Each structure stands twice: as C-alpha cells, then as structure tokens.
Amino acid sequence: MRPGHSSSTPFWLTFPAVALMFLILILPIIIAAILSFTDYSLGNAGAEWVAFENYERMLTRRTYIKMIIATVTYVGVVVPASLILGLCAALLINSLKFGQAIYKTIYFLPVMAALLAMAIVWEFALHPTIGIVNEILEDGCAVPWVKFLLSFGFLPWTDPSASWFATGCSEGFPLWLGDRDYAIWTICFIGIWQGFGFNMVLYLAGLTSVPRELYHAAQVDGAKSAWDRFWLVTWPMLGPTNVFVVTITSIRSFQVFDTVEALTQGGPSKTTFVMMFAIYEKAIKENQIGLGAAITIVFLVLVLLMTLFQRQFVEKKVHYS
C-alpha cells in the first residue's frame, strides 16, 4: 500500500457516485415496487396493503391485456421497421456522390420536429372527411393504372376486385384513427416515420468506421456483387451499431406516449392503450397511484427482459475491433 493511502480510500472515492445512483435510480424503483402492493392515492393519509391485487387486475381484466397487446404490437412493428428503413436510407445516402447533406436533412426533419405538433398535423392529414390521405386515395380510384397498381392487379394469384384498395373505393376508406382495426397500425406508422431518420444518422456514423480496405479484400476473395460485400463486410462491421440502435429504438418505442395522448387517448376500444399512457391515465388522471406503480413495475420488467434478450442473443455475436 502506498504511503498516505488507506484501505478505505477507494470506498470514499466511489461513495458519492454510488450514493447518487441509489438515490436517483434504485430508490424510486424500490418505492414504486412497494406502492404497487398498496391502494395508495395522493391526498389520502394512509394506504392499505392489497398484496398482488393490482397485478391480478392486470392479468384478468381485458383493458390491461389490451394494454400489453398494444405495447408489444407497437414495439414489435416499429423497432424492426425503423431499423430496416434507417439502414437502407443510410446505405443509399452513403453511396451517393452528391447531395448527401440534402437527403440527410430531409430524412432527419421528423426527428427534429416536435412530435406533439407533428401529431396534430397527422390528425388533420388522416381526418376521414377533410384529410389529404383519404382524398388522395379517392382520387386514385378514378385513375385506372393507380387502381391496377394498388389493387395488386399485376399479381396473377390475386383478385383485384377483392383487394383492400378496391373495397375502399367502393365502400369508403377507413377512419384511420377512429377504427379499432387500423388505429394501432396508424400509430405504428407515425412512430416509424418519426424514428427511422434518427436510426439513419446512427447507421451513417457506423458506416464511416468501416475500413475501405476490407471491401477491396472481399472483392479480391470473390465477393463481386454489392450484396456479397454487404453480408461479408458491412453487416458484421455494423455489429456494435446494431446493438446500440436496437437498444435505443426499443426503449424509445416502449416509451411512446405523446402520439397516443394527442391522437387517440388510448382508443378506440383501448386498441392503442400503450403502457406509458396507461401509467399516465391511472396514476395521474385517476389518482390510482398503487395501480400506476404496478404498471410501472411490469413496464420495467419488460424492458429488463428485452435487455437480457439482447445481451444473450445479439451482443454475443458482435465483434468489437
């Protein structure tokens, strides 16, 4: 041991960071876990211990089963779609000789825009009577080649008269945010539109770190096509970027709230009742702190399981150079 240093020196040096981590990260989770076993609400002097009653409500009532389905659907759709679109956009922009800055700006615009403001724009665009989306689709019904294309008339095994587009032309296009068959998919579409530009920027940063010599070496070894070079060089070298993008996108998807609050309020028929909105509705609007805490704990468990899955099956296959 060096003179002037005691065995307790490392402890006192790390104590402030450990204390802050406990106060800011660990203690709120412990408090939420305790509250989830009570019927506590703000304004009441005490709380009654209800054991697993709050969790039992989540497992037995259709509202909370719909909450789990809506959240898993949103994450399951938005994460892979925004990853694939972000990667494709990054590869296309990276291959351009001119105009990269313009395309980067265009794709990144949805990320910079306030999502609440853009949600209002989407609400007008998707309005069933004055919205531009249904208006464009109805105009396409009068154009034969558009109707042929959108009805998949070029596929021999399909019946164009029974397609979704042909049905919409004859019976009217859906109420995107008011129809329970379409609302969650519309929210997913807005999430993909808002998120893939951010993933594109991350993938562009990852592509700049791939050594050009590896492409030359792969070409010498017989990887003649761009597809071969992508699988042999680009995809393995983007491993660390993939791990980061999957983690960030998954967490952002689990935290979706403002789109639902602005557009659907969890409806129709609770089809867009995602977990963050459920926490807000139960804990803040209805003052059921115990139930809101129980949903929060389930939310944390899902995020933890997702992180463990990522470490088990994704990060182990990544090679860091």
Secondary structure, DSSP 8 states (H G I E B T S, - for coil): --TT--TTHHHHHHHHHHHHHIIIIIHHHHHHHHHTTB---TT-S---B-TTHHHHHHHHSHHHHHHHHHHHHHHHHHHHHHHHHHHHHHHHHHH-SS-HHHHHHHHHHHHHS-HHHHHHHHHHHT-TTT-HHHHHHHHHTT-HHHHHHHTTTTSTTS-GGGSHHHHHHHH----TTT-TTTHHHHHHHHHHHHHHHHHHHHHHHHHHTS-HHHHHHHHHTT--SHHHHIIIIIHHHTHHHHHHHHHHHHHHHHT--HHHHHHTTT-STTTT--HHHHHIIIIIIS--HHHHHHHHHHHHHHHHHHHHHHHHHTGGG----
